[in-house]
Amino acid sequence: MMKEFLEAQGLTYKEVNVQMDADAAQKLVQETGQMGVPQTKVNGHWVLGFDPETLMQYVNK
């Protein structure tokens, strides 16, 4: 859902599959304290889960 939302908004993104990349998974947990996905980093802020409203607040900063 998050990828579809980002694409619909015309926003570019880099996808990191933490199930396939153990180092990325470890880094994510260190940065956020969370293992749930999706987690989206926008302008230095993390958005946990599918939360388009919060995500767009950070995009517009």
N, CA and C atoms as a LAMMPS dump frame, in Angstrom:
ITEM: TIMESTEP
0
ITEM: NUMBER OF ATOMS
183
ITEM: BOX BOUNDS ff ff ff
-5.0000000000000000e+02 5.0000000000000000e+02
-5.0000000000000000e+02 5.0000000000000000e+02
-5.0000000000000000e+02 5.0000000000000000e+02
ITEM: ATOMS id mol type element x y z
1 1 1 N 0.822 -1.193 0
2 1 2 C 0 0 0
3 1 3 C 0.867 1.259 0
4 2 1 N 1.944 1.234 0.782
5 2 2 C 2.802 2.418 0.849
6 2 3 C 3.443 2.706 -0.5
7 3 1 N 3.947 1.686 -1.181
8 3 2 C 4.561 1.907 -2.489
9 3 3 C 3.547 2.486 -3.467
10 4 1 N 2.347 1.948 -3.464
11 4 2 C 1.304 2.458 -4.357
12 4 3 C 0.979 3.909 -4.043
13 5 1 N 0.909 4.257 -2.758
14 5 2 C 0.624 5.63 -2.358
15 5 3 C 1.735 6.569 -2.826
16 6 1 N 2.981 6.192 -2.585
17 6 2 C 4.112 7.033 -2.989
18 6 3 C 4.119 7.248 -4.5
19 7 1 N 3.876 6.181 -5.239
20 7 2 C 3.838 6.29 -6.696
21 7 3 C 2.69 7.183 -7.155
22 8 1 N 1.526 7.061 -6.526
23 8 2 C 0.378 7.89 -6.888
24 8 3 C 0.637 9.37 -6.616
25 9 1 N 1.486 9.646 -5.618
26 9 2 C 1.827 11.027 -5.287
27 9 3 C 2.982 11.548 -6.139
28 10 1 N 3.55 10.683 -6.955
29 10 2 C 4.684 11.067 -7.779
30 10 3 C 5.971 11.209 -6.995
31 11 1 N 6.06 10.527 -5.861
32 11 2 C 7.242 10.602 -4.998
33 11 3 C 8.19 9.445 -5.301
34 12 1 N 9.47 9.736 -5.372
35 12 2 C 10.449 8.678 -5.577
36 12 3 C 10.821 8.08 -4.224
37 13 1 N 11.236 6.834 -4.253
38 13 2 C 11.598 6.156 -3.013
39 13 3 C 12.615 5.061 -3.3
40 14 1 N 13.302 4.659 -2.271
41 14 2 C 14.211 3.517 -2.347
42 14 3 C 13.642 2.437 -1.441
43 15 1 N 13.379 1.293 -1.99
44 15 2 C 12.837 0.179 -1.21
45 15 3 C 13.982 -0.664 -0.656
46 16 1 N 13.892 -0.98 0.639
47 16 2 C 14.851 -1.87 1.28
48 16 3 C 14.058 -3.014 1.893
49 17 1 N 14.344 -4.225 1.453
50 17 2 C 13.646 -5.401 1.957
51 17 3 C 14.425 -5.947 3.146
52 18 1 N 13.947 -5.676 4.341
53 18 2 C 14.671 -6.097 5.553
54 18 3 C 14.621 -7.599 5.766
55 19 1 N 13.727 -8.303 5.062
56 19 2 C 13.72 -9.766 5.16
57 19 3 C 14.884 -10.369 4.385
58 20 1 N 15.351 -9.645 3.37
59 20 2 C 16.442 -10.133 2.535
60 20 3 C 17.79 -9.521 2.925
61 21 1 N 17.777 -8.48 3.745
62 21 2 C 19.001 -7.749 4.085
63 21 3 C 19.099 -7.607 5.604
64 22 1 N 19.827 -8.545 6.209
65 22 2 C 19.934 -8.579 7.678
66 22 3 C 20.588 -7.321 8.226
67 23 1 N 21.58 -6.774 7.51
68 23 2 C 22.239 -5.55 7.972
69 23 3 C 21.253 -4.386 7.996
70 24 1 N 20.423 -4.29 6.968
71 24 2 C 19.417 -3.221 6.913
72 24 3 C 18.399 -3.401 8.031
73 25 1 N 18.022 -4.64 8.322
74 25 2 C 17.068 -4.903 9.403
75 25 3 C 17.642 -4.463 10.736
76 26 1 N 18.906 -4.779 10.971
77 26 2 C 19.557 -4.397 12.229
78 26 3 C 19.652 -2.873 12.342
79 27 1 N 20.005 -2.212 11.254
80 27 2 C 20.11 -0.753 11.255
81 27 3 C 18.747 -0.111 11.523
82 28 1 N 17.7 -0.674 10.944
83 28 2 C 16.347 -0.156 11.148
84 28 3 C 15.958 -0.228 12.621
85 29 1 N 16.207 -1.353 13.244
86 29 2 C 15.873 -1.527 14.658
87 29 3 C 16.693 -0.562 15.522
88 30 1 N 17.953 -0.365 15.166
89 30 2 C 18.796 0.56 15.93
90 30 3 C 18.263 1.993 15.822
91 31 1 N 17.816 2.379 14.629
92 31 2 C 17.339 3.754 14.418
93 31 3 C 15.955 4.006 15.001
94 32 1 N 15.073 3.013 14.889
95 32 2 C 13.677 3.251 15.243
96 32 3 C 13.214 2.501 16.481
97 33 1 N 13.915 1.434 16.846
98 33 2 C 13.457 0.596 17.947
99 33 3 C 12.285 -0.289 17.56
100 34 1 N 11.956 -0.315 16.289
101 34 2 C 10.804 -1.077 15.79
102 34 3 C 11.255 -2.042 14.701
103 35 1 N 10.577 -3.173 14.597
104 35 2 C 10.868 -4.126 13.536
105 35 3 C 9.726 -4.19 12.532
106 36 1 N 8.574 -3.598 12.878
107 36 2 C 7.427 -3.651 11.977
108 36 3 C 7.697 -2.927 10.671
109 37 1 N 7.006 -3.343 9.642
110 37 2 C 7.124 -2.699 8.337
111 37 3 C 5.733 -2.386 7.804
112 38 1 N 5.565 -1.426 6.957
113 38 2 C 6.621 -0.599 6.404
114 38 3 C 7.042 0.495 7.378
115 39 1 N 8.267 0.927 7.2
116 39 2 C 8.777 2.115 7.881
117 39 3 C 9.348 2.993 6.786
118 40 1 N 8.973 4.228 6.798
119 40 2 C 9.353 5.134 5.73
120 40 3 C 10.044 6.348 6.336
121 41 1 N 11.252 6.609 5.862
122 41 2 C 12.004 7.758 6.352
123 41 3 C 11.808 8.912 5.373
124 42 1 N 11.295 10.019 5.909
125 42 2 C 10.99 11.189 5.086
126 42 3 C 11.619 12.415 5.735
127 43 1 N 12.547 13.02 5.042
128 43 2 C 13.198 14.235 5.547
129 43 3 C 13.694 14.071 6.989
130 44 1 N 14.286 12.898 7.286
131 44 2 C 14.855 12.645 8.603
132 44 3 C 13.872 12.148 9.65
133 45 1 N 12.603 11.975 9.285
134 45 2 C 11.565 11.508 10.211
135 45 3 C 11.081 10.127 9.782
136 46 1 N 10.875 9.264 10.761
137 46 2 C 10.363 7.919 10.476
138 46 3 C 8.844 7.887 10.618
139 47 1 N 8.185 7.241 9.674
140 47 2 C 6.738 7.008 9.715
141 47 3 C 6.549 5.498 9.769
142 48 1 N 5.932 5.026 10.842
143 48 2 C 5.714 3.59 11.026
144 48 3 C 4.353 3.207 10.48
145 49 1 N 4.333 2.162 9.682
146 49 2 C 3.087 1.672 9.111
147 49 3 C 2.614 2.534 7.955
148 50 1 N 1.42 2.236 7.471
149 50 2 C 0.834 2.996 6.366
150 50 3 C 0.064 4.165 6.962
151 51 1 N 0.699 5.326 6.967
152 51 2 C 0.127 6.537 7.559
153 51 3 C 0.353 7.704 6.584
154 52 1 N -0.461 7.756 5.516
155 52 2 C -0.242 8.767 4.478
156 52 3 C -0.323 10.2 4.985
157 53 1 N -1.175 10.457 5.946
158 53 2 C -1.342 11.816 6.456
159 53 3 C -0.046 12.31 7.115
160 54 1 N 0.523 11.496 7.989
161 54 2 C 1.77 11.865 8.647
162 54 3 C 2.899 11.955 7.636
163 55 1 N 2.963 10.999 6.729
164 55 2 C 4.008 11.005 5.717
165 55 3 C 3.982 12.315 4.919
166 56 1 N 2.816 12.746 4.49
167 56 2 C 2.717 13.954 3.684
168 56 3 C 3.081 15.204 4.485
169 57 1 N 2.866 15.183 5.793
170 57 2 C 3.29 16.307 6.619
171 57 3 C 4.809 16.466 6.547
172 58 1 N 5.529 15.351 6.557
173 58 2 C 6.987 15.407 6.483
174 58 3 C 7.471 15.718 5.074
175 59 1 N 6.752 15.279 4.055
176 59 2 C 7.107 15.588 2.681
177 59 3 C 7.023 17.094 2.45
178 60 1 N 6.015 17.718 3.019
179 60 2 C 5.767 19.128 2.784
180 60 3 C 6.612 20.064 3.637
181 61 1 N 7.548 19.506 4.439
182 61 2 C 8.408 20.352 5.282
183 61 3 C 9.644 20.755 4.513
